[in-house]
Amino acid sequence: MLVRIISGAVGVAIMVVVFIFHDTLFLPIMVAAMIAVMLFELLRAVKLEKCLPILCAAELAGVSVPLIAYMTAEGKAVFDYTSAGLQGGPELISAKAAQMNQVIQFAVILAAAFVIFLTWLKKHKEIRYEQVFFALASMVLVPQAMSTMVRIDRCSHHHGLFLLIMGLCGAWIADTGAYFTGVALGKHKLCPEISPKKTIEGFVGGLLVTGIVYAAAFYFYDSKYHIRDFSAVTLIAVFVMGVVCAVIGTIGDLSASMVKRQIGFKDYGKIMPGHGGLMDRFDSVIFVLPTFYAFITLTGIV
């Protein structure tokens, strides 16, 4: 228990430092480091961590995503490969840079996929198609989802940090609320074969707690910092967003647990003693962050 507490405290301390320097290059660098660890854990789960071509291709493609996302948010191109260079007003230059960065990102991922398929052809007697497509899916899903941290933070100059914290908490609040509700009222198992400790009562409690915390947090934040167009209707929408994030987070948690059960793993890694690997801590986050980002972008809350 002491090891678990110390490990958790260190994790919280690192997260606080990330929040302090959230508006600098430090955030995408830390996100890239997290992606690198999470991809290694996933490739290790399907016994591909020792296949260096696949490992290196997936890692390089993965860590490039948050860095390119940061450059795009800053309105800068990774590099300008046009003969005339970027010209025009600030908005036009930013749009052109974003377009160039999308092309570069696509090229990097395509090149990594090519290396993975080429390695598979060379080692087809050792590597199965399930491993290859798991690696490809992980290489795309995890970096894109985790890089949403950068996109959320940069989507609002004034409220980015608050939104980033709420996005991350969307998964963790639901988990905490479900745990305590389940302990107090839980009687009916939710998915006994995948996660024996989860209950239907706990699941419902997690939904309500997340919705209420979201509504309260946005309300009090708005009363002090005045979020644009925040009204009673927006407050209801925020409550619904919290509930949706809790549902998506539970699905992500159960999906990651199912993968571990099928491959016979207890934890994805040991980087956080007592907690497992980063995938064990962020399995629901990789589902919740994109959902949260889509919601605040489409609804125009900020």
VENCORUR-V173369 format. One record per residue. N is the residue number from 1. SS is DSSP state (H for helix, E for strand, C for the rest). PSI is psi in degrees with one decimal (none if undefined). NEAR is the number of other ideal C-beta (glycine too) atoms within 12 Angstrom. Layout:
n=N ss=SS psi=PSI near=NEAR
n=N ss=SS psi=PSI near=NEAR
//
This chain:
n=1 ss=C psi=-41.1 near=10
n=2 ss=H psi=-41.9 near=10
n=3 ss=H psi=-41.7 near=14
n=4 ss=H psi=-41.8 near=16
n=5 ss=H psi=-45.6 near=15
n=6 ss=H psi=-44.6 near=16
n=7 ss=H psi=-42.4 near=24
n=8 ss=H psi=-39.4 near=21
n=9 ss=H psi=-40.6 near=18
n=10 ss=H psi=-42.2 near=19
n=11 ss=H psi=-41.8 near=27
n=12 ss=H psi=-41.2 near=19
n=13 ss=H psi=-42.3 near=14
n=14 ss=H psi=-41.9 near=22
n=15 ss=H psi=-38.5 near=28
n=16 ss=H psi=-42.3 near=16
n=17 ss=H psi=-41.4 near=17
n=18 ss=H psi=-42.1 near=29
n=19 ss=H psi=-37.8 near=24
n=20 ss=H psi=-39.7 near=15
n=21 ss=C psi=31.3 near=18
n=22 ss=C psi=-27.2 near=33
n=23 ss=C psi=20.6 near=23
n=24 ss=C psi=-179.1 near=19
n=25 ss=H psi=-13.3 near=23
n=26 ss=H psi=-38.4 near=23
n=27 ss=H psi=-54.9 near=36
n=28 ss=H psi=-31.0 near=36
n=29 ss=H psi=-43.9 near=22
n=30 ss=H psi=-38.9 near=32
n=31 ss=H psi=-41.2 near=45
n=32 ss=H psi=-41.0 near=32
n=33 ss=H psi=-40.9 near=25
n=34 ss=H psi=-42.0 near=41
n=35 ss=H psi=-42.3 near=42
n=36 ss=H psi=-44.7 near=33
n=37 ss=H psi=-44.0 near=33
n=38 ss=H psi=-40.0 near=40
n=39 ss=H psi=-38.7 near=47
n=40 ss=H psi=-42.9 near=36
n=41 ss=H psi=-40.6 near=39
n=42 ss=H psi=-41.6 near=44
n=43 ss=H psi=-34.0 near=40
n=44 ss=H psi=-34.9 near=31
n=45 ss=H psi=-29.3 near=33
n=46 ss=C psi=20.8 near=34
n=47 ss=C psi=41.0 near=21
n=48 ss=C psi=5.2 near=37
n=49 ss=C psi=-19.4 near=24
n=50 ss=C psi=-3.6 near=17
n=51 ss=C psi=93.2 near=28
n=52 ss=H psi=-40.6 near=18
n=53 ss=H psi=-44.0 near=27
n=54 ss=H psi=-43.7 near=41
n=55 ss=H psi=-49.5 near=31
n=56 ss=H psi=-40.8 near=26
n=57 ss=H psi=-46.8 near=34
n=58 ss=H psi=-41.5 near=46
n=59 ss=H psi=-45.1 near=36
n=60 ss=H psi=-41.4 near=27
n=61 ss=H psi=-39.8 near=41
n=62 ss=H psi=-48.7 near=42
n=63 ss=H psi=-18.6 near=36
n=64 ss=H psi=-25.7 near=35
n=65 ss=H psi=-52.9 near=43
n=66 ss=H psi=-31.1 near=39
n=67 ss=H psi=-42.2 near=34
n=68 ss=H psi=-37.3 near=37
n=69 ss=H psi=-38.6 near=38
n=70 ss=H psi=-43.6 near=34
n=71 ss=H psi=-39.8 near=29
n=72 ss=H psi=-44.2 near=32
n=73 ss=H psi=-30.3 near=31
n=74 ss=C psi=-3.7 near=26
n=75 ss=C psi=25.6 near=23
n=76 ss=C psi=144.3 near=24
n=77 ss=C psi=145.7 near=26
n=78 ss=C psi=-46.9 near=26
n=79 ss=C psi=149.5 near=16
n=80 ss=C psi=108.5 near=20
n=81 ss=C psi=9.4 near=17
n=82 ss=C psi=154.1 near=16
n=83 ss=C psi=-34.8 near=7
n=84 ss=C psi=-17.1 near=9
n=85 ss=C psi=170.2 near=14
n=86 ss=C psi=123.5 near=26
n=87 ss=C psi=157.8 near=13
n=88 ss=C psi=-170.6 near=15
n=89 ss=C psi=171.0 near=11
n=90 ss=H psi=-42.2 near=14
n=91 ss=H psi=-41.2 near=12
n=92 ss=H psi=-42.1 near=14
n=93 ss=H psi=-42.6 near=21
n=94 ss=H psi=-42.3 near=22
n=95 ss=H psi=-42.0 near=18
n=96 ss=H psi=-39.9 near=26
n=97 ss=H psi=-42.4 near=32
n=98 ss=H psi=-41.6 near=27
n=99 ss=H psi=-43.6 near=22
n=100 ss=H psi=-43.2 near=27
n=101 ss=H psi=-35.9 near=32
n=102 ss=H psi=-41.4 near=21
n=103 ss=H psi=-44.5 near=22
n=104 ss=H psi=-43.6 near=28
n=105 ss=H psi=-43.2 near=32
n=106 ss=H psi=-42.0 near=19
n=107 ss=H psi=-40.2 near=20
n=108 ss=H psi=-46.5 near=29
n=109 ss=H psi=-39.9 near=29
n=110 ss=H psi=-41.7 near=19
n=111 ss=H psi=-40.9 near=22
n=112 ss=H psi=-41.7 near=34
n=113 ss=H psi=-39.1 near=26
n=114 ss=H psi=-43.6 near=19
n=115 ss=H psi=-41.7 near=29
n=116 ss=H psi=-45.2 near=39
n=117 ss=H psi=-38.4 near=23
n=118 ss=H psi=-40.7 near=19
n=119 ss=H psi=-38.8 near=27
n=120 ss=H psi=-43.4 near=28
n=121 ss=H psi=-38.9 near=16
n=122 ss=H psi=-34.9 near=15
n=123 ss=C psi=41.1 near=20
n=124 ss=C psi=-20.1 near=14
n=125 ss=C psi=-17.9 near=8
n=126 ss=C psi=-31.9 near=16
n=127 ss=C psi=129.1 near=27
n=128 ss=C psi=160.4 near=16
n=129 ss=H psi=-30.7 near=15
n=130 ss=H psi=-40.6 near=18
n=131 ss=H psi=-42.6 near=31
n=132 ss=H psi=-48.6 near=31
n=133 ss=H psi=-26.5 near=21
n=134 ss=H psi=-42.1 near=30
n=135 ss=H psi=-42.2 near=42
n=136 ss=H psi=-44.8 near=33
n=137 ss=H psi=-43.0 near=25
n=138 ss=H psi=-40.3 near=41
n=139 ss=H psi=-28.9 near=41
n=140 ss=H psi=-49.0 near=30
n=141 ss=H psi=-54.1 near=34
n=142 ss=H psi=-50.7 near=45
n=143 ss=H psi=-41.9 near=43
n=144 ss=H psi=-42.6 near=30
n=145 ss=H psi=-48.2 near=42
n=146 ss=H psi=-31.3 near=44
n=147 ss=C psi=-12.1 near=40
n=148 ss=H psi=-22.9 near=41
n=149 ss=H psi=-43.9 near=46
n=150 ss=H psi=-43.6 near=42
n=151 ss=H psi=-41.1 near=34
n=152 ss=H psi=-45.0 near=41
n=153 ss=H psi=-37.0 near=42
n=154 ss=H psi=-3.1 near=36
n=155 ss=C psi=-17.7 near=30
n=156 ss=C psi=124.0 near=28
n=157 ss=C psi=-36.0 near=16
n=158 ss=C psi=-32.6 near=19
n=159 ss=C psi=9.3 near=30
n=160 ss=H psi=-44.5 near=27
n=161 ss=H psi=-43.9 near=29
n=162 ss=H psi=-45.2 near=30
n=163 ss=H psi=-38.6 near=40
n=164 ss=H psi=-45.6 near=33
n=165 ss=H psi=-43.0 near=28
n=166 ss=H psi=-36.5 near=39
n=167 ss=H psi=-44.4 near=46
n=168 ss=H psi=-39.2 near=37
n=169 ss=H psi=-18.2 near=33
n=170 ss=H psi=-34.1 near=48
n=171 ss=H psi=-43.4 near=39
n=172 ss=H psi=-33.7 near=34
n=173 ss=H psi=-44.1 near=39
n=174 ss=H psi=-41.8 near=46
n=175 ss=H psi=-43.2 near=38
n=176 ss=H psi=-45.9 near=23
n=177 ss=H psi=-40.1 near=36
n=178 ss=H psi=-37.9 near=38
n=179 ss=H psi=-52.1 near=26
n=180 ss=H psi=-36.4 near=20
n=181 ss=H psi=-40.1 near=29
n=182 ss=H psi=-40.5 near=30
n=183 ss=H psi=-39.3 near=17
n=184 ss=H psi=-39.3 near=15
n=185 ss=H psi=-9.5 near=20
n=186 ss=C psi=125.8 near=24
n=187 ss=C psi=-32.0 near=14
n=188 ss=C psi=125.4 near=15
n=189 ss=E psi=140.2 near=18
n=190 ss=E psi=-56.8 near=29
n=191 ss=E psi=77.2 near=22
n=192 ss=C psi=-30.4 near=16
n=193 ss=C psi=-22.1 near=13
n=194 ss=C psi=-48.5 near=21
n=195 ss=E psi=90.5 near=29
n=196 ss=E psi=-24.4 near=15
n=197 ss=E psi=-15.2 near=20
n=198 ss=E psi=136.2 near=31
n=199 ss=E psi=159.9 near=27
n=200 ss=H psi=-41.5 near=21
n=201 ss=H psi=-41.5 near=24
n=202 ss=H psi=-39.8 near=34
n=203 ss=H psi=-47.4 near=35
n=204 ss=H psi=-41.7 near=27
n=205 ss=H psi=-40.1 near=32
n=206 ss=H psi=-39.2 near=41
n=207 ss=H psi=-48.9 near=33
n=208 ss=H psi=-43.0 near=27
n=209 ss=H psi=-44.0 near=34
n=210 ss=H psi=-45.2 near=42
n=211 ss=H psi=-44.2 near=31
n=212 ss=H psi=-44.1 near=24
n=213 ss=H psi=-41.8 near=31
n=214 ss=H psi=-49.5 near=42
n=215 ss=H psi=-44.7 near=28
n=216 ss=H psi=-43.8 near=21
n=217 ss=H psi=-46.0 near=31
n=218 ss=H psi=-37.2 near=39
n=219 ss=H psi=-49.7 near=23
n=220 ss=H psi=-33.3 near=18
n=221 ss=H psi=-41.7 near=28
n=222 ss=H psi=-36.2 near=25
n=223 ss=H psi=-21.1 near=13
n=224 ss=H psi=-38.9 near=14
n=225 ss=H psi=-5.0 near=20
n=226 ss=C psi=80.5 near=15
n=227 ss=C psi=141.4 near=29
n=228 ss=C psi=134.5 near=17
n=229 ss=C psi=35.7 near=15
n=230 ss=C psi=124.1 near=26
n=231 ss=C psi=-175.3 near=16
n=232 ss=H psi=-37.2 near=14
n=233 ss=H psi=-40.9 near=13
n=234 ss=H psi=-37.7 near=26
n=235 ss=H psi=-41.2 near=27
n=236 ss=H psi=-41.6 near=19
n=237 ss=H psi=-38.7 near=26
n=238 ss=H psi=-40.4 near=38
n=239 ss=H psi=-46.0 near=28
n=240 ss=H psi=-40.2 near=26
n=241 ss=H psi=-42.3 near=38
n=242 ss=H psi=-42.2 near=39
n=243 ss=H psi=-45.0 near=34
n=244 ss=H psi=-43.6 near=29
n=245 ss=H psi=-38.3 near=44
n=246 ss=H psi=-41.1 near=43
n=247 ss=H psi=-48.3 near=30
n=248 ss=H psi=-40.5 near=35
n=249 ss=H psi=-39.9 near=41
n=250 ss=H psi=-41.0 near=41
n=251 ss=H psi=-42.6 near=28
n=252 ss=H psi=-42.6 near=36
n=253 ss=H psi=-45.6 near=39
n=254 ss=H psi=-37.0 near=29
n=255 ss=H psi=-45.4 near=24
n=256 ss=H psi=-38.0 near=39
n=257 ss=H psi=-37.9 near=31
n=258 ss=H psi=-41.1 near=18
n=259 ss=H psi=-45.3 near=27
n=260 ss=H psi=-40.7 near=28
n=261 ss=H psi=-40.1 near=19
n=262 ss=H psi=-29.2 near=16
n=263 ss=H psi=-4.5 near=23
n=264 ss=C psi=28.5 near=11
n=265 ss=C psi=146.1 near=24
n=266 ss=C psi=-46.1 near=15
n=267 ss=C psi=154.7 near=26
n=268 ss=C psi=-26.9 near=34
n=269 ss=C psi=-171.7 near=30
n=270 ss=C psi=19.0 near=21
n=271 ss=C psi=-24.3 near=27
n=272 ss=E psi=89.7 near=30
n=273 ss=C psi=128.4 near=21
n=274 ss=C psi=-16.2 near=21
n=275 ss=C psi=-17.3 near=28
n=276 ss=E psi=-144.5 near=29
n=277 ss=C psi=-179.1 near=32
n=278 ss=H psi=-33.5 near=34
n=279 ss=H psi=-31.6 near=41
n=280 ss=H psi=-29.7 near=35
n=281 ss=H psi=-27.4 near=36
n=282 ss=H psi=16.2 near=42
n=283 ss=C psi=-39.4 near=42
n=284 ss=C psi=-28.0 near=41
n=285 ss=H psi=-37.8 near=41
n=286 ss=H psi=-15.4 near=44
n=287 ss=H psi=-37.2 near=35
n=288 ss=H psi=-43.4 near=43
n=289 ss=H psi=-49.7 near=44
n=290 ss=H psi=-36.2 near=32
n=291 ss=H psi=-46.5 near=33
n=292 ss=H psi=-44.5 near=44
n=293 ss=H psi=-43.5 near=40
n=294 ss=H psi=-40.4 near=23
n=295 ss=H psi=-51.3 near=34
n=296 ss=H psi=-27.0 near=36
n=297 ss=H psi=-47.1 near=21
n=298 ss=H psi=-34.0 near=14
n=299 ss=H psi=-16.0 near=24
n=300 ss=C psi=36.6 near=15
n=301 ss=C psi=-36.0 near=33
n=302 ss=C psi=none near=34
//
